């Protein structure tokens, strides 16, 4: 490799590292509690509380069938997800691992950078929902944790 190529690779590497560090500096821890009610068809609506800047209303729209897992008591399925806060909308896709017997589940949500509005425009990151309890498989209670990485300057509300 010639000297100019090596220098260009080093410069490119530094630029990429600076962008990654800059993006990480714009990430904020997310946490809260969610209560959602399933309508029996394809939608669950609810509220996110105790999340400060993430407090708002939620809508999950389920699509496709559930898929079996190696454990016959568990299935996976997916939904779109929208969280509407006073700062804008955060959108993404949730993947569920649901235990049919206990009604408990864990959910991973990948934030869609093209779907957000307000401070969530261009945001990325992951949120995790751990469902602690459900009532007759219609009302679900979960804790939320994860990280939202902002494309622009974030509000520190």
Backbone as CSV, one residue per row, in Angstrom:
resi,resn,N_x,N_y,N_z,CA_x,CA_y,CA_z,C_x,C_y,C_z
1,UNK,0.844,-1.162,0.000,0.000,0.000,0.000,0.900,1.238,0.000
2,UNK,0.566,2.194,-0.844,1.427,3.367,-0.874,1.096,4.320,0.271
3,UNK,1.977,5.248,0.468,1.885,6.157,1.615,0.622,7.014,1.586
4,UNK,0.219,7.504,0.449,-0.984,8.355,0.327,-2.228,7.555,0.697
5,UNK,-2.285,6.311,0.254,-3.436,5.461,0.592,-3.517,5.242,2.095
6,UNK,-2.399,4.989,2.739,-2.390,4.799,4.197,-2.839,6.064,4.917
7,UNK,-2.375,7.191,4.473,-2.764,8.466,5.102,-4.261,8.686,4.943
8,UNK,-4.790,8.424,3.743,-6.230,8.576,3.518,-7.034,7.634,4.409
9,UNK,-6.561,6.396,4.574,-7.265,5.447,5.443,-7.246,5.898,6.900
10,UNK,-6.133,6.430,7.354,-6.046,6.938,8.733,-6.991,8.114,8.919
11,UNK,-7.007,9.034,7.969,-7.900,10.203,8.057,-9.354,9.747,8.047
12,UNK,-9.703,8.827,7.153,-11.060,8.306,7.092,-11.442,7.633,8.412
13,UNK,-10.528,6.848,8.971,-10.788,6.206,10.261,-11.034,7.203,11.364
14,UNK,-10.271,8.265,11.396,-10.465,9.311,12.412,-11.812,9.998,12.252
15,UNK,-12.216,10.256,11.018,-13.521,10.888,10.768,-14.637,9.973,11.255
16,UNK,-14.562,8.687,10.948,-15.586,7.737,11.385,-15.629,7.655,12.900
17,UNK,-14.470,7.583,13.553,-14.437,7.536,15.011,-15.020,8.802,15.618
18,UNK,-14.727,9.953,15.044,-15.265,11.212,15.562,-16.775,11.244,15.429
19,UNK,-17.316,10.764,14.287,-18.761,10.737,14.102,-19.415,9.785,15.093
20,UNK,-18.817,8.624,15.329,-19.381,7.665,16.284,-19.376,8.248,17.688
21,UNK,-18.281,8.892,18.073,-18.216,9.506,19.401,-19.218,10.642,19.511
22,UNK,-19.375,11.405,18.448,-20.328,12.511,18.449,-21.755,11.988,18.586
23,UNK,-22.089,10.907,17.852,-23.425,10.326,17.938,-23.685,9.791,19.333
24,UNK,-22.677,9.140,19.943,-22.856,8.596,21.286,-23.100,9.713,22.288
25,UNK,-22.487,10.858,22.076,-22.689,11.998,22.954,-24.105,12.540,22.891
26,UNK,-24.808,12.204,21.824,-26.190,12.650,21.671,-27.188,11.577,22.100
27,UNK,-26.732,10.527,22.745,-27.618,9.454,23.194,-28.066,9.731,24.625
28,UNK,-29.285,9.318,24.903,-29.865,9.557,26.221,-30.531,8.275,26.711
29,UNK,-30.319,7.964,27.991,-30.944,6.784,28.583,-32.452,6.965,28.599
30,UNK,-33.153,5.894,28.277,-34.617,5.898,28.271,-35.110,4.883,29.292
31,UNK,-36.104,5.284,30.061,-36.730,4.357,30.999,-38.126,4.853,31.310
32,UNK,-38.943,3.949,31.814,-40.309,4.304,32.165,-41.146,3.055,32.368
33,UNK,-42.443,3.271,32.494,-43.415,2.192,32.667,-44.506,2.356,31.624
34,UNK,-44.945,1.231,31.067,-45.983,1.256,30.039,-47.146,0.385,30.482
35,UNK,-48.354,0.900,30.253,-49.572,0.109,30.397,-50.273,0.190,29.050
36,UNK,-50.519,-0.981,28.438,-51.179,-1.030,27.136,-52.378,-1.961,27.201
37,UNK,-53.417,-1.616,26.441,-54.626,-2.425,26.370,-54.791,-2.907,24.932
38,UNK,-54.877,-4.233,24.767,-55.046,-4.852,23.452,-56.523,-4.851,23.102
39,UNK,-56.856,-4.459,21.861,-58.255,-4.373,21.439,-58.844,-5.706,20.980
40,UNK,-58.059,-6.784,21.022,-58.558,-8.087,20.609,-58.430,-8.331,19.118
41,UNK,-57.987,-7.342,18.372,-57.855,-7.482,16.918,-56.397,-7.309,16.512
42,UNK,-55.963,-6.050,16.353,-54.598,-5.835,15.873,-53.904,-4.630,16.493
43,UNK,-54.514,-4.011,17.499,-53.950,-2.775,18.042,-53.930,-2.799,19.567
44,UNK,-52.878,-2.229,20.123,-52.799,-1.994,21.566,-52.474,-0.519,21.763
45,UNK,-53.208,0.131,22.661,-52.961,1.544,22.963,-52.669,1.674,24.448
46,UNK,-51.910,2.712,24.795,-51.586,2.872,26.202,-50.872,4.159,26.515
47,UNK,-50.187,4.145,27.679,-49.437,5.315,28.129,-48.071,4.876,28.652
48,UNK,-47.093,5.741,28.456,-45.778,5.573,29.039,-45.656,6.642,30.112
49,UNK,-45.353,6.223,31.345,-45.222,7.143,32.472,-43.875,6.927,33.162
50,UNK,-43.556,7.811,34.080,-42.300,7.750,34.831,-41.086,7.751,33.907
51,UNK,-41.256,8.307,32.714,-40.171,8.367,31.753,-39.679,9.777,31.499
52,UNK,-40.248,10.760,32.240,-39.830,12.146,32.042,-40.074,12.599,30.619
53,UNK,-39.015,12.867,29.890,-39.103,13.365,28.522,-39.759,12.376,27.558
54,UNK,-39.928,11.095,27.967,-40.585,10.089,27.129,-42.053,9.873,27.482
55,UNK,-42.563,10.520,28.503,-43.962,10.332,28.879,-44.871,10.668,27.700
56,UNK,-45.858,9.802,27.459,-46.784,10.059,26.362,-47.713,8.889,26.138
57,UNK,-48.336,8.878,24.970,-49.277,7.824,24.607,-48.633,6.889,23.594
58,UNK,-49.064,5.625,23.625,-48.491,4.610,22.751,-49.549,3.958,21.875
59,UNK,-49.127,3.542,20.691,-49.972,2.746,19.799,-49.082,1.681,19.159
60,UNK,-49.479,0.430,19.317,-48.797,-0.685,18.658,-49.795,-1.325,17.702
61,UNK,-49.381,-1.512,16.454,-50.230,-2.176,15.457,-49.511,-3.453,15.031
62,UNK,-50.135,-4.586,15.332,-49.541,-5.885,15.074,-49.754,-6.288,13.620
63,UNK,-48.745,-6.946,13.058,-48.862,-7.414,11.677,-48.266,-8.802,11.561
64,UNK,-48.791,-9.556,10.614,-48.305,-10.910,10.379,-48.706,-11.859,11.480
65,UNK,-48.520,-13.129,11.223,-48.866,-14.136,12.233,-47.777,-14.249,13.295
66,UNK,-48.109,-14.915,14.394,-47.097,-15.267,15.371,-46.334,-16.477,14.862
67,UNK,-45.064,-16.570,15.228,-44.241,-17.695,14.782,-43.811,-18.515,15.991
68,UNK,-43.829,-19.843,15.858,-43.405,-20.694,16.974,-41.906,-20.572,17.213
69,UNK,-41.503,-20.939,18.405,-40.087,-20.989,18.777,-39.767,-22.433,19.163
70,UNK,-38.526,-22.741,19.456,-38.206,-24.105,19.911,-38.945,-24.496,21.196
71,UNK,-39.349,-23.507,21.992,-40.133,-23.776,23.203,-41.611,-23.694,22.816
72,UNK,-42.370,-24.771,22.931,-43.764,-24.767,22.479,-44.671,-23.788,23.238
73,UNK,-44.201,-23.267,24.368,-44.999,-22.298,25.132,-44.784,-20.866,24.653
74,UNK,-43.825,-20.652,23.739,-43.468,-19.294,23.349,-43.650,-19.063,21.855
75,UNK,-44.034,-17.829,21.518,-44.165,-17.410,20.125,-43.478,-16.062,19.949
76,UNK,-43.180,-15.738,18.717,-42.664,-14.410,18.385,-43.638,-13.751,17.418
77,UNK,-43.717,-12.438,17.484,-44.523,-11.672,16.540,-44.013,-10.245,16.536
78,UNK,-44.601,-9.404,15.688,-44.071,-8.054,15.509,-45.186,-7.024,15.440
79,UNK,-44.800,-5.770,15.695,-45.730,-4.649,15.551,-44.960,-3.392,15.182
80,UNK,-45.670,-2.454,14.598,-45.140,-1.103,14.507,-45.445,-0.448,15.835
81,UNK,-44.725,0.602,16.185,-44.934,1.252,17.477,-44.759,2.754,17.314
82,UNK,-45.677,3.508,17.897,-45.580,4.965,17.902,-45.763,5.463,19.323
83,UNK,-44.817,6.282,19.776,-44.910,6.952,21.060,-45.062,8.441,20.772
84,UNK,-46.149,9.030,21.240,-46.383,10.454,21.033,-46.134,11.180,22.347
85,UNK,-45.133,12.077,22.347,-44.773,12.846,23.539,-44.974,14.329,23.239
86,UNK,-44.741,15.156,24.226,-44.842,16.605,23.998,-43.679,17.114,23.143
87,UNK,-42.675,16.261,22.933,-41.497,16.629,22.136,-41.571,16.139,20.697
88,UNK,-42.576,15.317,20.365,-42.704,14.756,19.024,-43.036,13.278,19.091
89,UNK,-42.981,12.631,17.937,-43.285,11.204,17.864,-42.018,10.386,17.641
90,UNK,-41.937,9.272,18.371,-40.866,8.300,18.225,-41.508,7.049,17.645
91,UNK,-40.975,6.568,16.522,-41.562,5.402,15.862,-40.528,4.305,15.697
92,UNK,-41.031,3.078,15.628,-40.140,1.950,15.417,-40.902,0.660,15.211
93,UNK,-40.146,-0.425,15.191,-40.699,-1.767,15.039,-40.348,-2.572,16.280
94,UNK,-41.353,-3.248,16.825,-41.129,-4.077,18.005,-41.192,-5.558,17.621
95,UNK,-40.263,-6.337,18.176,-40.252,-7.791,18.037,-40.507,-8.369,19.425
96,UNK,-41.491,-9.251,19.523,-41.940,-9.801,20.803,-41.504,-11.260,20.949
97,UNK,-41.138,-11.639,22.141,-40.989,-13.039,22.533,-41.983,-13.223,23.670
98,UNK,-43.063,-13.961,23.406,-44.214,-14.028,24.309,-44.412,-15.451,24.834
99,UNK,-44.532,-15.574,26.155,-44.805,-16.852,26.812,-46.315,-16.993,26.964
100,UNK,-46.902,-17.912,26.230,-48.357,-18.093,26.220,-48.886,-18.515,27.586
101,UNK,-48.120,-19.287,28.335,-48.573,-19.818,29.627,-48.576,-18.719,30.698
102,UNK,-47.472,-17.981,30.824,-47.382,-16.969,31.883,-47.919,-15.612,31.459
103,UNK,-48.018,-15.377,30.137,-48.441,-14.073,29.648,-47.338,-13.032,29.700
104,UNK,-46.133,-13.443,30.049,-45.024,-12.503,30.111,-44.297,-12.466,28.775
105,UNK,-43.644,-11.328,28.530,-42.885,-11.231,27.289,-41.732,-10.253,27.449
106,UNK,-40.829,-10.346,26.507,-39.787,-9.344,26.371,-39.877,-8.834,24.942
107,UNK,-39.664,-7.546,24.792,-39.878,-6.896,23.503,-38.666,-6.019,23.193
108,UNK,-38.175,-6.121,21.975,-37.099,-5.246,21.520,-37.667,-4.320,20.451
109,UNK,-37.427,-3.022,20.622,-37.890,-2.045,19.640,-36.709,-1.339,19.007
110,UNK,-36.615,-1.432,17.696,-35.601,-0.703,16.941,-36.234,0.602,16.473
111,UNK,-35.623,1.725,16.859,-36.159,3.033,16.509,-35.921,3.304,15.026
112,UNK,-36.956,3.802,14.351,-36.902,4.123,12.925,-36.501,5.587,12.748
113,UNK,-35.289,5.860,12.255,-34.859,7.253,12.122,-35.693,8.046,11.124
114,UNK,-36.353,7.374,10.183,-37.168,8.073,9.187,-38.574,8.375,9.697
115,UNK,-38.966,7.796,10.829,-40.342,7.935,11.287,-40.586,8.993,12.343
116,UNK,-39.535,9.509,12.966,-39.722,10.421,14.084,-40.046,11.844,13.664
117,UNK,-40.632,12.581,14.618,-40.897,14.002,14.427,-40.349,14.750,15.635
118,UNK,-40.293,16.085,15.534,-39.794,16.883,16.653,-38.362,16.489,16.979
119,UNK,-38.056,16.350,18.274,-36.684,15.994,18.668,-36.306,14.579,18.251
120,UNK,-37.301,13.774,17.861,-37.036,12.395,17.463,-36.765,12.253,15.961
121,UNK,-36.764,13.355,15.209,-36.446,13.299,13.787,-35.024,12.766,13.615
122,UNK,-34.891,11.674,12.888,-33.584,11.081,12.643,-33.015,10.275,13.800
123,UNK,-33.778,10.133,14.892,-33.280,9.412,16.067,-33.095,7.926,15.760
124,UNK,-32.138,7.312,16.456,-31.889,5.880,16.360,-31.820,5.324,17.786
125,UNK,-31.634,4.030,17.885,-31.471,3.416,19.194,-32.366,2.213,19.372
126,UNK,-32.324,1.665,20.585,-33.124,0.499,20.940,-33.830,0.745,22.262
127,UNK,-35.061,0.271,22.345,-35.798,0.250,23.605,-36.170,-1.202,23.896
128,UNK,-36.166,-1.558,25.170,-36.525,-2.896,25.597,-37.695,-2.800,26.568
129,UNK,-38.713,-3.603,26.325,-39.908,-3.636,27.162,-39.937,-5.008,27.827
130,UNK,-40.020,-5.028,29.146,-40.125,-6.287,29.875,-41.491,-6.322,30.529
131,UNK,-42.335,-7.179,29.979,-43.699,-7.268,30.450,-43.742,-8.069,31.736
132,UNK,-44.206,-7.404,32.782,-44.219,-8.014,34.101,-45.511,-8.754,34.387
133,UNK,-46.599,-8.253,33.826,-47.888,-8.833,34.176,-48.899,-8.466,33.112
134,UNK,-49.857,-9.346,32.904,-50.977,-8.977,32.051,-52.262,-9.429,32.719
135,UNK,-53.330,-8.777,32.331,-54.633,-9.082,32.907,-55.500,-9.696,31.825
136,UNK,-55.753,-10.987,31.930,-56.617,-11.689,30.978,-56.157,-11.482,29.536
137,UNK,-54.873,-11.296,29.335,-54.252,-11.091,28.030,-54.857,-9.912,27.265
138,UNK,-55.311,-8.884,28.005,-55.798,-7.671,27.344,-55.090,-6.416,27.841
139,UNK,-54.706,-6.368,29.115,-53.983,-5.221,29.660,-52.585,-5.686,30.052
140,UNK,-51.575,-4.970,29.522,-50.186,-5.377,29.718,-49.412,-4.292,30.452
141,UNK,-48.611,-4.689,31.424,-47.792,-3.782,32.235,-46.325,-4.115,31.983
142,UNK,-45.538,-3.112,31.603,-44.138,-3.368,31.271,-43.237,-2.235,31.762
143,UNK,-41.983,-2.592,32.000,-40.962,-1.577,32.245,-40.222,-1.360,30.920
144,UNK,-39.719,-0.147,30.736,-39.014,0.211,29.507,-37.610,0.674,29.868
145,UNK,-36.642,0.256,29.088,-35.274,0.723,29.233,-34.619,0.759,27.874
146,UNK,-33.535,1.463,27.767,-32.818,1.504,26.499,-32.160,2.847,26.294
147,UNK,-31.995,3.182,25.024,-31.252,4.379,24.676,-31.805,4.978,23.391
148,UNK,-31.983,6.303,23.395,-32.378,7.037,22.203,-31.200,7.919,21.819
149,UNK,-30.776,7.812,20.564,-29.673,8.625,20.061,-30.237,9.640,19.082
150,UNK,-30.052,10.901,19.392,-30.643,11.984,18.630,-29.776,12.382,17.449
151,UNK,-30.430,12.745,16.346,-29.709,13.192,15.163,-29.223,14.623,15.346
152,UNK,-30.006,15.425,16.080,-29.628,16.819,16.335,-29.407,17.018,17.816
153,UNK,-29.460,18.241,18.240,-29.315,18.547,19.663,-30.573,18.083,20.377
154,UNK,-30.403,17.407,21.507,-31.562,16.944,22.269,-31.896,17.914,23.391
155,UNK,-33.152,17.869,23.777,-33.593,18.652,24.928,-33.212,17.887,26.183
156,UNK,-32.707,18.548,27.177,-32.362,17.877,28.425,-33.452,18.074,29.470
157,UNK,-34.722,18.005,29.028,-35.852,18.166,29.948,-35.907,16.993,30.895
